[in-house]
C-alpha cells in the first residue's frame, strides 16, 4: 500500500492489511506473520502490544466499535490495560482470548457515552464470565464532584443494583464492583506504577474541564493516547520521545457535514472546536515526532479515508496509520510493526488466575413464594 484512497479495501470488507503505507518502522522480527492470530501470537517479552478495540465515533456500527484501546505489556505478569471502553469494544476484546479474570484495569479519558458504553458489560457481565477481582478505574475528576469519575462509578453501581443483588451466591459477586482513582485533569501526573509499568495522565482540551490523555511507559518503550481533544501543548509535551502516538482525528468539516447531514457551520464547530481535523492532526504528528502516528476515532469508510489521509499529508510526511477495529501495533526497540488481528467471533471467555480481592460472597437469594406454583419443571 503506497497511498490510502477512496478505493482502498477496508478491514470490515475482508482486507488483512492495515491502513498504512508503512506497516513496519525499523527492523521487525523475520518470523512475524502478516496478521495476528491471538492464540499463537502473543506480546513478546519486553515489548508493548497495542490493539484498537474500538476505532469509531459515537455512531456505533458493525464495522467499528466505539472508542477503546487495549495496551498489553511483555512483563512476567502479562498485564494489560483498557484505555476507554466504548460500546462494542469488549466483543473485540473477547476474540483476543486474553484471560477475563485479568480485566481489572481501566483508564478513562473522559465520560462521554461513546468512551464508557461497555463499562456495565465489563463490571457485571465479565464478573459472571469468571472475573472475581473488582475493576480498578482511573479517570479524571471534574470542576464539580458530580462531574468526576468517582460520581460516575457510584451512580453506575446504583443503577445496576438489581444486577448486583442477582449475583448473591455467584462466584463473580466479588468482581462486580469498581474501585475508583481520580486523576488530576489540570496537570500532568504519574497515576500508576506497578510491575515495571508507569502510566501518567495529562490535561487535554475537550468541551469541559475534565478530559485527559495518558502515556504508558514500559521497558524504555512508550505509547501516548489522546482520548478526545483539540490540538494542545500538554499532549505534544507528553509525546516527547514516544514510540506510538494515537491521536483522535475527525473528517474534514465538509465531509462531516455531508455524511452527518448537518449544516457546514455546525460541522466546523464540531471538527475544529471540539475535535481535531486531519490537517491539525498532521501538525500534531509533526511536532511530536513519534515513530508511528495513528489517526483514531474516525468514521472509516470509502468517503472518509482518502480525503482524511490526503489532508493530513499536507502537514506531515512521516509514518501514519488510520486505525480500524483490531489494528494492532507491536512495539520493540527495533521496530514498530502494524498488522490486523484476526479473531474468533464465537470465542468463549478464557478464565485465568484470580486473586479474589473483593468482599466475601453473600448467600443466594431466597426465591419468591409464587415461583413454586408457576415454575414448569417437566
VEXNU-267534 format. One record per atom (N, C-alpha, C): residue in three letters; x, y, z. Coordinates in steps of 0.001 Angstrom, whole numbers, plus 500000, padded with zeros to 6 digits. Last residue first. Layout:
ALAXYZ;...
% end
This chain:
UNK458751470021534080;UNK458860468782533322;UNK459112469060531841;UNK458497472424535442;UNK459692471631535722;UNK459800470362534909;UNK457520475699535583;UNK457329474458534824;UNK458589473625534946;UNK456386477691538268;UNK457514477127537540;UNK457120475826536830;UNK454252478501539861;UNK454324478987538484;UNK455391478289537651;UNK454543477501542410;UNK453415477026541610;UNK453544477409540147;UNK456957478754543156;UNK456764477313543369;UNK455633476763542514;UNK456825481502542849;UNK457522480712541826;UNK457209479221541949;UNK455691482689545042;UNK454802482376543918;UNK455483481544542841;UNK457765483232546833;UNK456883482098547090;UNK456064481695545871;UNK461000483941545415;UNK459656484363545814;UNK458731483155545929;UNK463996482373546737;UNK463041482603545643;UNK461701483086546178;UNK466644484058548359;UNK465505483163548538;UNK464497483412547414;UNK469911484307546948;UNK468612484904547238;UNK467554483818547429;UNK472849482889548555;UNK471901483023547428;UNK470592483639547891;UNK474968484968550677;UNK474205483746550397;UNK473243483956549240;UNK477798486766549306;UNK476548486718550053;UNK475837485396549777;UNK481313486318549484;UNK480069486076548777;UNK478878486111549731;UNK483463489024550587;UNK483002487627550569;UNK481614487516549944;UNK484760491555548262;UNK484136491119549512;UNK483698489665549441;UNK487821491023546277;UNK486546491632546612;UNK485968491084547902;UNK490024489696545462;UNK490248490775546434;UNK488946491455546837;UNK490955487293543908;UNK489732487448544697;UNK489948488439545837;UNK492810486553542032;UNK493276486835543381;UNK492108486871544356;UNK493141484114539419;UNK492425485200540079;UNK492949485352541485;UNK494151482878536176;UNK494312483009537627;UNK493520484198538164;UNK491511482706533666;UNK492874482513534124;UNK492955482641535632;UNK489249481850531217;UNK489404482072532657;UNK490844481748533056;UNK488035483317528330;UNK489108482487528888;UNK489279482848530359;UNK484793483294526816;UNK485803483910527682;UNK486786482890528222;UNK484570481804523523;UNK484073481972524882;UNK485166482625525730;UNK484333482891520116;UNK485142482510521276;UNK484398482742522586;UNK483288483534517702;UNK482490482641518546;UNK483195482293519857;UNK485106484976516250;UNK483896485673516707;UNK483010484828517603;UNK488428485049516676;UNK487365484054516599;UNK486087484703517114;UNK490248487551514775;UNK489715486956515999;UNK488683485881515677;UNK493157488896513587;UNK492027488060513173;UNK491521487338514422;UNK494545492140513405;UNK494325490922514169;UNK493078490215513660;UNK496809493703511197;UNK495432493485511605;UNK495350492166512368;UNK499783495588512119;UNK499085494489511459;UNK497609494538511847;UNK502850497227512322;UNK501399497403512288;UNK500765496268511499;UNK505620497598514411;UNK505009496825513334;UNK503494496913513441;UNK508448499232515117;UNK507012499334515350;UNK506341498681514151;UNK511624497923516265;UNK510608498207515252;UNK509259498527515877;UNK513520497622518302;UNK513946497524516912;UNK512906498009515909;UNK512269497745520722;UNK513339498711520474;UNK513724498736519004;UNK508803497286519784;UNK510049496854520390;UNK511091497940520161;UNK505427496904519505;UNK506468497907519704;UNK507647497264520432;UNK502830496263517363;UNK503832495621518211;UNK505044496534518274;UNK499537497120516968;UNK500900497642516872;UNK501781496891517860;UNK496613496463515079;UNK497496496089516187;UNK498911496575515923;UNK493192496864514493;UNK494544497243514073;UNK495464497099515284;UNK490702496379515574;UNK491671495290515588;UNK492950495585514812;UNK489099498850513683;UNK488979497865514742;UNK489996496753514507;UNK491634501082512406;UNK490390500349512259;UNK490247499448513473;UNK493483504075512060;UNK493060502960512904;UNK491716502406512452;UNK495822504817509735;UNK494428505099510080;UNK493896503879510820;UNK499196505601510425;UNK498180504568510250;UNK496818505163510541;UNK502319506887509252;UNK500968507116509768;UNK500097505903509485;UNK505552508258509143;UNK504737507043509205;UNK503399507286509913;UNK505523511687507737;UNK506097510532508419;UNK505166509332508439;UNK504669514111506778;UNK505053513098505790;UNK505671511848506427;UNK502190516592507292;UNK503086515601507877;UNK503388514504506871;UNK500446518343506067;UNK501189518845507230;UNK502265517874507722;UNK499191517094504039;UNK499606518477503778;UNK500462519029504910;UNK498377514660505066;UNK499664514704504383;UNK500085516126503991;UNK495781515172505917;UNK496832515021506919;UNK498203515176506281;UNK494538515114503398;UNK494591516367504161;UNK495664516303505237;UNK494825512428502672;UNK495420513475501833;UNK495550514787502606;UNK493350511144504718;UNK494771510864504546;UNK495455511980503756;UNK490799512222504231;UNK491449512420505532;UNK492952512211505410;UNK490228511331501572;UNK490398512751501875;UNK491097513018503209;UNK490249508426502141;UNK491109509077501149;UNK491315510551501434;UNK488304507970504190;UNK489718507643504397;UNK490643508360503399;UNK485577508716503555;UNK486385509478504506;UNK487882509221504393;UNK484317507080501770;UNK484210508521501537;UNK485133509327502443;UNK484693504525502722;UNK485377504906501478;UNK485288506397501191;UNK485280504859506284;UNK484551504337505129;UNK485209504904503878;UNK485489505307509610;UNK486280504773508491;UNK485333504216507429;UNK485350507889511638;UNK484407507035510917;UNK485080506574509630;UNK487921507908514042;UNK487460508356512732;UNK486429507376512190;UNK489535507323516119;UNK488225507933516425;UNK487592508505515156;UNK492838508127514870;UNK491900507264515587;UNK490619508035515893;UNK495873507905513364;UNK494614508654513324;UNK493511507728513803;UNK499067507641514723;UNK497824506937514415;UNK496656507918514440;UNK502583507328514076;UNK501443508139514486;UNK500161507500513959;UNK505622506000515139;UNK504407505766514367;UNK503304506626514950;UNK507583507516516479;UNK507999506542515454;UNK506815506158514561;UNK506658511027516761;UNK506616509624517197;UNK507125508709516089;UNK506696513875516590;UNK507774513069516039;UNK507821511639516530;UNK505225516172517395;UNK505536515096518341;UNK506674514210517861;UNK504930517876515185;UNK505540518384516414;UNK506013517251517314;UNK503680516126513385;UNK504970516735513040;UNK505684517244514288;UNK501310515533514720;UNK502261514465514424;UNK503648515032514122;UNK500099518073514710;UNK500486517447515979;UNK501532516362515745;UNK499666518354511948;UNK500506519308512666;UNK500980518762514001;UNK497890516241511491;UNK499203516223510861;UNK500175517179511536;UNK495722517273512903;UNK496389516061513391;UNK497782515946512783;UNK495070519374511193;UNK495572519680512534;UNK496261518472513149;UNK494154517894509009;UNK495318518762508859;UNK495926519089510219;UNK491914516540510164;UNK493068515803509633;UNK494320516658509487;UNK490926518173513294;UNK490814517929511859;UNK492007517135511360;UNK489686517232516358;UNK490912517564515633;UNK490731517204514170;UNK486992518705518297;UNK487861517587517949;UNK489096518086517182;UNK485835521180518781;UNK485685520119519776;UNK486696519000519554;UNK486264522909516712;UNK486077523484518035;UNK485987522457519142;UNK486525521432514369;UNK487617522313514758;UNK487494522873516176;UNK484245519739514280;UNK485565519253513848;UNK486687520112514404;UNK482126521333515332;UNK482437520015515879;UNK483872519612515561;UNK482237523647513737;UNK482352523760515191;UNK482724522423515816;UNK481859522537511216;UNK483129523198511514;UNK483331523365513012;UNK479225521655511493;UNK480301520685511286;UNK481656521299511606;UNK477900524105511665;UNK477882523199512817;UNK479007522176512706;UNK478414525061509086;UNK478883525826510247;UNK478915524962511500;UNK477122523143507474;UNK478585523247507458;UNK479102523992508677;UNK474460521258509026;UNK474981522465508360;UNK476501522542508471;UNK474416517660508507;UNK474325518832509379;UNK474851520044508615;UNK474792514960507689;UNK473603515737507301;UNK473358516892508275;UNK477025513487507979;UNK476154513578509161;UNK474883514370508892;UNK478198513781505435;UNK477902512449505956;UNK476902512494507114;UNK478408516618505134;UNK477703515797504145;UNK477286514453504735;UNK479907517362507375;UNK478590517965507137;UNK477771517104506185;UNK482246515858506947;UNK481413515598508118;UNK480003516154507918;UNK483239517075504659;UNK482809515671504598;UNK481905515343505777;UNK483761519653505714;UNK482891519470504552;UNK482363518047504457;UNK485565519219507828;UNK484226519742508103;UNK483272519507506929;UNK487277516037507678;UNK487203517465507435;UNK485758517927507578;UNK486818513648510385;UNK486891514030508984;UNK486926515552508849;UNK488974513651513331;UNK487667513657512688;UNK487831513945511194;UNK491118511925515335;UNK491050512662514082;UNK489652512533513506;UNK493165511357518233;UNK491860511420517592;UNK491888512297516349;UNK496157509545518177;UNK495519510864518310;UNK494194510870517565;UNK498694507811519462;UNK497330507591518979;UNK496556508871519242;UNK501998507244518915;UNK501071508307519284;UNK499722508030518635;UNK504722505386519925;UNK503429505326519246;UNK502548506431519798;UNK507094506272521190;UNK507162505333520065;UNK505879505321519251;UNK508159509564522206;UNK507228508443522252;UNK507375507552521016;UNK509614511888522639;UNK510330510624522558;UNK509450509395522492;UNK506864513523523941;UNK508300513657523697;UNK508971512288523740;UNK504214513577524536;UNK504635512680523464;UNK506123512776523152;UNK503800515579526357;UNK503760514198526851;UNK504295513216525827;UNK503848517787524618;UNK504907517629525630;UNK504966516182526130;UNK501495517288523230;UNK502765517288522500;UNK503926517120523473;UNK499675517575525381;UNK499823516294524685;UNK501151516238523934;UNK499984520281526110;UNK500294519214527072;UNK500462517847526418;UNK499184521683523683;UNK500588521560524066;UNK500863520475525114;UNK496769520314521385;UNK497142521058522588;UNK498572520726523004;UNK493972519986519264;UNK495431520018519355;UNK495864520852520566;UNK491234518665521239;UNK491751519576520214;UNK493282519533520295;UNK490287515286521976;UNK490986516533522258;UNK491096517397521020;UNK489735512155523477;UNK489187513215522631;UNK489848514536522987;UNK492767510274523840;UNK491346510436524088;UNK490794511456523096;UNK495491510012523162;UNK494942511352523353;UNK493570511370523984;UNK498157508169524281;UNK496767508070523817;UNK496059509369524168;UNK501421507067523699;UNK500556508157524139;UNK499200508012523473;UNK503825504744524755;UNK502638504988523937;UNK501891506163524546;UNK507190503426524798;UNK506129504305525278;UNK505031504479524242;UNK510047501744526310;UNK509103501952525208;UNK507910502746525721;UNK511556501062528499;UNK512122502015527559;UNK511262502297526346;UNK509758499383529883;UNK510986498836529309;UNK511602499759528260;UNK507021501450529430;UNK507455500126529872;UNK508731499749529137;UNK504539503901529820;UNK505961503610529634;UNK506280502237530210;UNK501779505604528532;UNK502253504375529160;UNK503712504166528803;UNK499873508488528976;UNK501114507936528426;UNK501498506705529231;UNK496659509899528211;UNK497545509054529014;UNK498809508693528234;UNK494510512794528631;UNK495139511741527851;UNK496083510971528758;UNK491367514023529888;UNK492799513796529977;UNK493227512820528884;UNK488905516338530899;UNK489349515368529907;UNK490866515244530004;UNK488063518392532548;UNK487841517024532975;UNK488085516014531880;UNK486271521125531335;UNK487360520669532182;UNK487065519239532603;UNK484678520385528157;UNK484645520763529565;UNK485986520467530212;UNK485716520242525299;UNK484377520678525725;UNK484339521208527157;UNK488801519448525642;UNK487639518815525020;UNK486355519208525762;UNK492152519297525841;UNK491092520291525658;UNK489931519652524922;UNK493916517573528509;UNK493650517882527103;UNK492418518783527029;UNK496454516859530950;UNK495212517513530544;UNK495131517698529027;UNK497665513510531520;UNK497933514914531208;UNK496636515556530718;UNK499021510742533369;UNK497916511446532727;UNK498326512891532466;UNK501098507834533081;UNK500876509212533507;UNK499693509792532749;UNK502230504749534149;UNK501215505441533356;UNK501034506827533944;UNK504692502269534029;UNK504329503589534542;UNK503310504214533596;UNK505620499020534896;UNK504792499866534032;UNK504510501180534740;UNK506847497297536645;UNK507654497869535577;UNK506901498760534624;UNK504818496709538514;UNK505348495651537649;UNK506123496194536451;UNK503389499961538611;UNK503412498584539091;UNK504097497709538043;UNK502072502945538895;UNK503422502386538840;UNK503400501001539467;UNK500034505633537918;UNK500122504177538059;UNK501578503771537937;UNK500167508342537563;UNK498976507824538242;UNK499029506319538482;UNK501938511308537386;UNK502079509854537351;UNK500954509244538185;UNK500559514130535675;UNK500816513414536926;UNK501020511937536658;UNK499913517428534625;UNK500476516120534287;UNK500900515413535572;UNK496775519031535377;UNK498236518950535424;UNK498664517554535020;UNK494074518914535485;UNK494655520222535194;UNK496175520218535256;UNK492994516626536347;UNK492661516980534964;UNK493291518316534568;UNK494305513925538319;UNK494186515368538047;UNK493841515619536583;UNK492141511086538819;UNK493426511654538432;UNK493252513144538167;UNK490662508873541140;UNK490527510077540314;UNK491904510698540078;UNK490056505624541183;UNK491186506507541453;UNK491029507735540554;UNK487710503308542420;UNK487999504476541591;UNK489206505247542112;UNK486649500148541914;UNK487459500921542841;UNK488058502079542047;UNK483532498505541362;UNK484624499351540886;UNK485345500004542052;UNK482205495139541030;UNK482265496459541641;UNK483502497188541117;UNK482101492247540844;UNK481100493145540264;UNK481071494478540985;UNK483705490384542056;UNK484271491171540964;UNK483352492222540394;UNK482165489070543903;UNK483264489900544407;UNK483873490777543323;UNK480435487554542271;UNK479916488682543049;UNK481034489624543501;UNK481169485295540917;UNK481607486581540379;UNK481165487782541182;UNK479928483139542170;UNK481357483374542414;UNK481854484727541918;UNK476767483962543642;UNK477522483704542406;UNK479002483979542673;UNK475425484779545893;UNK475651483349545721;UNK476423482976544481;UNK474132487552544254;UNK474270486874545549;UNK474381485365545334;UNK473576488721541856;UNK474828487977541957;UNK475053487350543333;UNK471356490265542081;UNK471186488959541434;UNK472429488095541552;UNK472345492612543109;UNK471620491718544001;UNK471473490326543409;UNK473491493699540758;UNK474332493397541919;UNK473642492385542831;UNK471199494041539202;UNK472233493113538750;UNK473133492717539917;UNK469950495983540778;UNK469278494705540523;UNK470309493654540101;UNK471788498113540663;UNK471512497462541952;UNK470845496106541753;UNK472750499744538680;UNK472797498297538469;UNK472576497532539773;UNK472684502300539613;UNK471765501957538524;UNK471704500457538289;UNK474798502205541421;UNK473426502342541926;UNK472412501946540858;UNK476931502067539636;UNK476681500943540529;UNK475269501008541112;UNK476659504598538525;UNK476524503414537678;UNK476245502180538529;UNK477169506227540703;UNK475826506218540139;UNK475615505031539203;UNK479882505635541118;UNK478905505451542188;UNK477491505341541631;UNK481021506395538673;UNK481057504990539094;UNK480025504722540180;UNK480515509204538674;UNK480028508338537588;UNK479959506883538048;UNK481932509984540946;UNK480471510127540916;UNK479872509243539841;UNK484518509430540030;UNK484003508763541219;UNK482479508824541265;UNK484877511130537824;UNK484788509688537604;UNK484224508956538820;UNK482850514177538086;UNK484063513368538117;UNK483801511883537976;UNK480706515780538387;UNK481218515629537028;UNK482450514719536967;UNK480175516053541049;UNK479246515237540270;UNK479687515046538823;UNK482168517878541934;UNK482277516438542230;UNK481385515578541364;UNK483208520111539322;UNK482311519819540440;UNK482342518317540688;UNK485247519800537545;UNK485132521084538232;UNK484199520984539431;UNK486421516403538175;UNK485715517434537423;UNK485704518735538189;UNK488872513805537640;UNK487877514496538428;UNK487180515534537557;UNK489453511120535252;UNK489599512490535754;UNK488508512890536734;UNK490324507759536275;UNK489667508722535410;UNK489695510094536038;UNK490684504309536705;UNK491331505607536797;UNK490613506550535827;UNK489416501573538344;UNK489129502573537321;UNK489900503845537652;UNK489545498151538827;UNK490124499440539197;UNK489925500408538035;UNK487097495831539456;UNK487710496621538405;UNK488251497920538993;UNK487639492965541657;UNK486962494186541206;UNK487766494924540152;UNK487897489503540781;UNK488512490696541356;UNK487800491939540843;UNK486699487555539314;UNK486312487635540722;UNK486965488808541441;UNK485498486720536140;UNK486369487627536901;UNK485845487756538325;UNK483656485059534829;UNK484799484452535502;UNK485680485388536297;UNK481332486053533824;UNK482131485220532920;UNK483392484673533572;UNK480336487717535721;UNK479623486445535523;UNK480436485492534653;UNK482117489766535233;UNK482164489089536529;UNK481442487745536447;UNK481251490551532765;UNK482503489801532819;UNK482775489228534201;UNK478853491858533528;UNK478804490659532683;UNK480100489866532747;UNK479800493977535297;UNK478834492963535708;UNK478867491707534838;UNK481980495412534128;UNK481856495259535576;UNK480957494089535936;UNK481680495268531292;UNK482918494884531960;UNK482673494543533421;UNK479075496220530918;UNK479428494879530469;UNK480690494392531173;UNK479326498855531903;UNK478460497881532586;UNK478766496437532189;UNK481250499861529943;UNK481606499701531355;UNK480649498765532096;UNK480699500404527315;UNK480850498993527689;UNK481252498799529151;UNK480639503234527161;UNK479426502454526939;UNK479508500999527329;UNK482576505148527367;UNK482321504351528576;UNK481167503362528384;UNK482750506612525100;UNK484018506175525684;UNK483824505283526912;UNK480268507445524409;UNK480959506582523444;UNK482330506129523930;UNK479568509148526538;UNK478994507803526464;UNK479754506897525512;UNK482219510868528190;UNK481268510781527091;UNK480829509328526907;UNK484122511204530205;UNK482920510441530495;UNK481846510572529429;UNK487626510541529576;UNK486520511421529932;UNK485251510586529923;UNK489491508475529712;UNK489951509828529375;UNK488909510877529719;UNK490066505860531973;UNK489091506634531206;UNK489633508034530949;UNK491470502826532245;UNK491836504235532313;UNK490901505009531385;UNK491228499862534074;UNK490612500718533052;UNK491033502160533300;UNK491806496628534983;UNK492458497936534952;UNK491935498754533768;UNK490908493993534905;UNK490751494733536157;UNK491292496160536110;UNK490749491335533632;UNK490142492568533113;UNK489851493521534269;UNK491642488839534270;UNK492604489937534383;UNK492053491261533866;UNK489683487011533705;UNK489992487235535113;UNK490945488411535326;UNK489802486645531028;UNK488774487552531520;UNK488998487882532985;UNK492819486440529313;UNK492037485973530462;UNK491058487025530978;UNK492312486710525748;UNK493056487050526947;UNK492205486695528167;UNK491110486377523255;UNK491342485217524116;UNK492346485504525223;UNK490240488174521439;UNK491683488108521642;UNK492086486960522559;UNK487495488206521556;UNK488118487435520493;UNK489622487338520613;UNK487059490051523568;UNK486837488640523859;UNK487496487751522806;UNK487525492514522259;UNK488455492019523276;UNK488297490521523489;UNK485242492717520641;UNK486556492555520020;UNK487574492029521016;UNK483411493010522709;UNK483251491887521777;UNK484557491635521035;UNK484239495377523870;UNK484525494126524579;UNK484261492895523719;UNK483338497383522147;UNK484777497099522218;UNK485065495768522902;UNK480666498053522186;UNK481125497072521203;UNK482563496659521348;UNK481111501320523400;UNK480178500239523074;UNK480730499351521962;UNK484385501985524887;UNK483156502310524184;UNK482349501086523799;UNK486415502581526994;UNK485724501310526797;UNK484361501584526160;UNK489741503748527793;UNK488369503951527352;UNK487739502604526990;UNK492086501459527763;UNK492017502911527744;UNK490725503290527017;UNK492867498636529674;UNK491907499274528776;UNK492057500788528909;UNK495797496692529852;UNK495073497859530322;UNK494087498318529244;UNK497626493857531153;UNK497003494623530071;UNK496040495633530651;UNK500543492021532071;UNK499497492992532383;UNK498904493579531114;UNK502215489750532402;UNK501450489970531170;UNK500249490880531450;UNK503980489359534429;UNK502554489279534761;UNK501661489356533531;UNK506458489824533246;UNK506102488457533674;UNK504622488286533981;UNK505646491991530417;UNK506267491735531712;UNK505878490331532178;UNK504823493123527888;UNK505504491842527990;UNK506282491702529276;UNK501553494549527943;UNK503000494661528130;UNK503594493281528357;UNK498899495934526020;UNK499485494790526714;UNK500980495013526845;UNK496185498041525746;UNK497642498004525759;UNK498093496826526615;UNK493402498836523780;UNK493983497880524720;UNK495498497945524608;UNK491012501374523412;UNK492348500900523057;UNK492829499968524162;UNK487964502693522127;UNK488673501862523107;UNK490005501391522545;UNK484958504040520986;UNK486314504332521409;UNK486887503402522466;UNK482856501588519291;UNK483228502919519768;UNK484533502871520554;UNK483475499419516459;UNK483041499675517830;UNK483453501092518213;UNK482679499206513100;UNK483536499855514088;UNK482840499942515437;UNK480902497801511519;UNK482285497910511065;UNK483219498464512126;UNK478438498051512801;UNK479075496741512696;UNK480554496852512346;UNK478633501045514845;UNK478146500277513699;UNK478909498963513639;UNK477999503941516764;UNK478446502555516717;UNK477821501821515540;UNK478744506934516709;UNK477723506205515967;UNK478183504765515735;UNK480891508216517961;UNK479711507829518766;UNK478693506960518039;UNK483475506440516063;UNK482960507631516734;UNK481693507252517499;UNK485892503692516232;UNK484886504570515663;UNK484518505758516525;UNK487519501722517125;UNK488154502781516339;UNK487197503894515969;UNK488149499643519700;UNK487081500460519135;UNK487673501660518443;UNK490534498323520046;UNK489291497587520263;UNK488094498331519680;UNK493604498175518781;UNK492449499067518744;UNK491189498218518893;UNK496292497191520728;UNK495235496747519827;UNK494061497711519923;UNK499689497092521262;UNK498511497961521332;UNK497511497483520294;UNK502258495696523133;UNK501308495484522037;UNK500082496361522278;UNK505647496016523929;UNK504297496535524139;UNK503473496170522920;UNK508165493717525242;UNK507532494538524211;UNK506222495139524719;UNK509219491897527021;UNK509819493222526952;UNK509165494172525978;UNK508213489141525109;UNK508869489595526327;UNK509483490972526104;UNK505421489912522913;UNK506755489373523194;UNK507287489899524523;UNK502027488990522894;UNK503013490049523080;UNK504341489428523503;UNK501367486096520782;UNK501166486942521953;UNK502241488025522020;UNK500008484019518796;UNK500857485197518592;UNK500578486189519718;UNK498118482065519098;UNK499503481643518855;UNK500488482800518775;UNK495785483474519610;UNK496085482303520420;UNK497550481898520292;UNK495632485639517672;UNK495972485851519083;UNK496382484617519856;UNK497193486268514876;UNK496243485253515330;UNK496496485095516827;UNK497825488996512888;UNK497938488492514250;UNK496818487491514495;UNK499378488663509626;UNK498293489057510502;UNK498515488437511886;UNK501910487867508758;UNK501277489030508140;UNK500124489562508986;UNK504225487049511456;UNK503239486734510424;UNK502579488001509906;UNK507658487228512048;UNK506364487846512304;UNK505416487582511142;UNK510243486370511702;UNK509222485344511899;UNK507819485911512069;UNK511915488557511651;UNK511612487902510379;UNK510472486905510508;UNK511032491414513515;UNK511476490025513509;UNK511021489329512233;UNK511673494594511897;UNK510854493648512653;UNK511449492251512580;UNK513237497433511983;UNK513543496087511511;UNK512807495073512390;UNK511442500443511142;UNK512575499761511758;UNK512746498373511170;UNK508162500116510813;UNK509137501180511015;UNK510297500561511783;UNK505860498647508720;UNK506995498393509601;UNK507899499612509619;UNK503849499715507144;UNK503480498754508195;UNK504614498422509139;UNK503220502341505677;UNK504457501972506366;UNK504136500977507472;UNK500782503067504710;UNK501818502774503713;UNK503116502277504345;UNK497922501687506292;UNK499175502417506420;UNK500088502083505257;UNK495621500079507448;UNK495571501280506614;UNK496815502127506874;UNK496573496575507269;UNK496236497804507983;UNK496281499001507039;UNK495142493884505502;UNK496204494886505547;UNK495753496101506350;UNK493205492113504941;UNK494121491729506013;UNK495208492769506231;UNK489864492922504157;UNK491282493187503961;UNK492088492768505179;UNK487147492622504552;UNK487961491421504449;UNK489441491660504247;UNK485696494793505139;UNK485399494153503854;UNK486249492902503630;UNK486826495672507421;UNK485493495092507533;UNK485077494394506237;UNK489228496781506415;UNK489263495543507188;UNK487889494888507255;UNK488949497926502982;UNK488930498117504419;UNK488867496778505148;UNK490740498887500076;UNK489885497915500750;UNK490049498040502262;UNK490689502064498552;UNK491419501131499401;UNK490454500188500119;UNK489442504052497164;UNK489318502694496635;UNK490007501649497509;UNK490079506443498266;UNK488682506015498388;UNK488473504590497880;UNK493375505674499579;UNK492431506395498740;UNK491017505882498995;UNK496583505816500644;UNK495248505446501104;UNK494256506309500348;UNK499533504463499042;UNK498648505567499409;UNK497352504987499953;UNK500810502032498952;UNK501615503252498883;UNK500830504488499270;UNK500848498816500000;UNK500000500000500000;UNK500888501240500000;
% end
